[in-house]
Amino acid sequence: MTKHSPSTTTRFWVLRIVTVLIFVTLLAQLARLQFFQGAGYQQEAIVNRTRVVRVKAPRGVIYDRDGRILARNTAVYNIVLIPAELPDDPDYEISQQKRRALFQELYDIIHEKLAALPPPVVPTIEPPDRKNPKLVIEASQPPQPSVLTVDEMDALVLERELGSAFLPIVVASNLPREVAMAVVEETYRLPGVHLQLQPRREYPSGLLTSHIIGYMGPIPKEQEKEYAEKGYAPDAWVGWSDLEYQYEDVLHGKPGVRVIEVDVKGKEKRVIGEPTEPVSGKNLILSIDLELQKIMFDALIAGVNPKRSTSAVAVAVDPRTGYVLGMVSLPVYDINAFADGITEDEYNAIVNAPGLPLLDHAITGIYPPGSTFKLVTAAAGLEEQIISSKTILNAPGIIYLPNRNFPDDPDLAQPFVCWIYKSGGEHGDINVLEALAESCDIFFYKIGGGWPPGDFEGLGVEQLAEYARMFGYGELSGIDLPGENQGLVPDPKWKRIAKGERWVTGDTYNMAIGQGDVLATPLQVTMMTAAVANDGILYKPQVVAAITDAENHLVQFNRPVVRREIPVSTKNFEIVRQGMWMVVNWEYGTAPDAALPDIEVAGKTGTAEFFDPQLGRDLAGNLPTHAWFTAFAPYEDPEIALTVFVYNGGEGSMVAAPIATEILQKYFELKARDEATGAQSLLDQLEAIAP
Amino acid sequence: MNRQNWRQFDWLLFFAIVLVSIFGIVMINSAIKGDPELVDLPKRQAFYLGVGILLVFSVAAFNYRLLRTLSIPFYLSVLALLAMVGAAGQTIFGAQSWINFFGLFPIQPSELAKVALAMALGGYLADNLDHIGELRVVFFGVLISLPILALVALQPDLGTAIVLAVEAAFIFFVAGLPIRYMVAGFVLALLSAPLAWNMLAEHQRTRILIFIDPAANPDAYFNVKQALVGVGSGGLLGKGYGQGTQSQLHFLRVRHTDFIFSVVAEELGFIGATMLLFLLFFIIWRLWRIADRSEDPFGKLLVAGLTGVILFQTLVVVGMNMGLLPVTGLPLPFVSYGGNAMLSLMIFIGLAQSVAMRRS
């Protein structure tokens, strides 16, 4: 090799070029990471080091009008491990030995204490039984204590050590208080073991108020973004139904938020920005009286035959305000079943059970109102001067409505019968008071659709429908509960669109007695009765009467809201009320047994035929019927309007009226007791200080 | 011929090395902040730098040609040391690579192996340059390299073993080994890969597997991922000295050694990292210049081998910090914390200066 041999010099140039290429590659990668992917990595660095710590805000409490608790917050006891506080050793093997020994000891302690307790009861939610439906579905047992195995603890701790070693890991959940406390006593020798209280919603009135209070659950997938924008933690629970849903924004409050900077183990280094304190949710004071609610519940349970009726409703409102005093819908389920999270099987068992227990039939169920609708027909007929209180119409057991196109052909005439015709009777010559009291169908057919052979002109469908709407049928009542159904007031336009048929006088006949296509919720029927009782003011029904803050200072008082004043004269309302009085207090009325000894009750029965493909017709060809009774009391100066509805119950007078009577009797006993003690309800006190 | 000439001493190279080493100490100081166990590392690294500078001048003053006569005994003693490590070595991160020599100071025989290999292989090939194309020479050259390589690999220190292999390749290349032999060697190395795989320790296999499939081991992937986040989040100017969240909050592990480049890129940004890369590039460029300009074949091969080591380690470590190459556990030359690496690098530089001063 000579000095500067050409071949080595060439090779050194190769090496120089390789060197340049290597550095250019490194620089290019540096630029790629820092400039082109820089934003992503900067974001990752921020996610790495910042944690959002939320301090849960207590949810608002729900009280009845007397301050009885219907929904409150309690705690579930969990045992947690904080990985960063566990015993450690530079030698991985020794460290693992120490930790596994600790896990084993913790596991043994919990199991030992649990074993000393009485054996757990197996959950009791049964699959729906079509042959033996139940009107009351009790809650399943709250979730049983569960403890992770030593291996599971080990795996979770290893996983958490990267990045979140200071976040607690739940190793035992739903422990009874005494077990949790016994573990806490041992923590002095179990480093890293802590007690955690997990908030839990509890419903002391359980079954009684399930359709009013509702239940909660995790944030639904499709609403994750919406709730995140409102500041909810991803694992927060939200109201899923009824008041818990409707008043979510009021009840929820605002969690406290602290953004902290953490190191690789998740240990807090400093607070970033200004932390915010949690703001408690606000409390709801309902117009519901829990005692009345129980009376209504018990009366329904006692009066409804579950083998026949899959659902039943009782609704009571104050006709002077529209406040809902009580509202029971059967079948009922215990909302406490939902408080700890419910399994899919349990949920399906409830949701598909006969009678659809999850639905509040008082506001979501729509049924033909039957004869209770005659209050509307009567009021409309009087106000439109189709009749007066003295007008007498002839009411045989059956009439034949001549065919519109062939009025002289009796073979084409359509028969319309009165309920009394089945027993071979008739009402004869009758006025409006007697017609209401005896619930004469023929009388109201004629008022509604007229009687061409007698040259008697009726209201006609348009006017009848208009009055029905004024009484609140076919529209949402605006109650502060979700899922309300507006029902249906049929008219020619509707029939043309829905059925493609022309409206005929027979349709008006059916509508005039609350049959045919009229559909209403039990609440709508109740609000109608309340309007009759108070001379025509249709209120918006309200469940929440007041809202208070966490210290129970009044925040908002929900005054009565008038939806409209029905344009029917006081004199005509008096006639309708009188008819209702006679239903109960006249010997030929349909519900004479509904009379109370000291209080004058006025009411209206309803026996509404309905078609259900599963029920069909009976052997005599009759359709099954819903039992209705709607009433107000006292007759002078009414303070309660009540409706009882029993699905497939049969005769209103036989099934619904006794239940209503029981409720009214107990209600007035309760009132007498309260007047004797001079007790003032929480709601009265709040109303007194409300601006 | 044997005249020593301090005017030929490469002062630019020397200053570049002092500068990059001080840069390293400053970054180590930032990387170890808040860790009481590591608090005196910057001071210790400064001490090693001081000793290293003395080493550069003393080795430079020494005629490297005299060293050549010592290359065989030196090579044999390093082999003996490596064998001893197997018996008496201390385990650090799974590798038996340290030996506490008479209790005085710990030395890493594998660092000495880099010098020994360059001297022994360089010396042999320099004597047989005219026969470099002969299979006999190639075979004997490989025979010189293999024992030292195998002992290091068995420690097990796969990273250094690969460095030694690359060093040998650089020396063969500069010696003029025909390209066909280079290709054949490369193919042979590939074919023996399965055999090598079986010899690998568990953690080394894991490192390679993680590089191929990062999601396979989230625990180990964590380090590489955090280094990438550190580099990527640095931006143009960085987060400021001592302000890197990835390093200061310990998301980045072994910050002062394996991942020091990530600390630089995070805290000083593209500008700082580019400056560091430029200094390293400049050092390597000057070393190629010394090797190229030397008229003594042994000097050429010696410097080429040592420069190859510095270039390869820079590539591997910086590449690893940016997710281009697998994790090896090698130090970044002059910058990573480590007394042994620093001292042996300074011996390299002293040798290179010695070659530069005795060009003719």
Interface residues (C-beta under 8 A of the other chain):
Chain A: M1 K3 H4 S7 T8 T9 R11 F12 V14 L15 R16 T19 V20 I22 F23 T25 L26 L27 Q29 L30 A31 L33 Q34 F35 Q37 G38 G40 Y41 Q42 E44 A45 N48 R49 L162 E261 V262 D263 V264 K265 K269
Chain B: L129 D130 F170 F173 V174 G176 P218 D219 F222 Q226 L228 V229 G230 V231 G232 S233 G234 G235 L236 T245 Q246 L249 H250 F251 A265 G269 F270 A273 T274 L277 L280 F281 I284 W285 W288 A291 D292 E295 P297 K300 A304 L311 T314 L315 V318 G319 M322 G323 L324
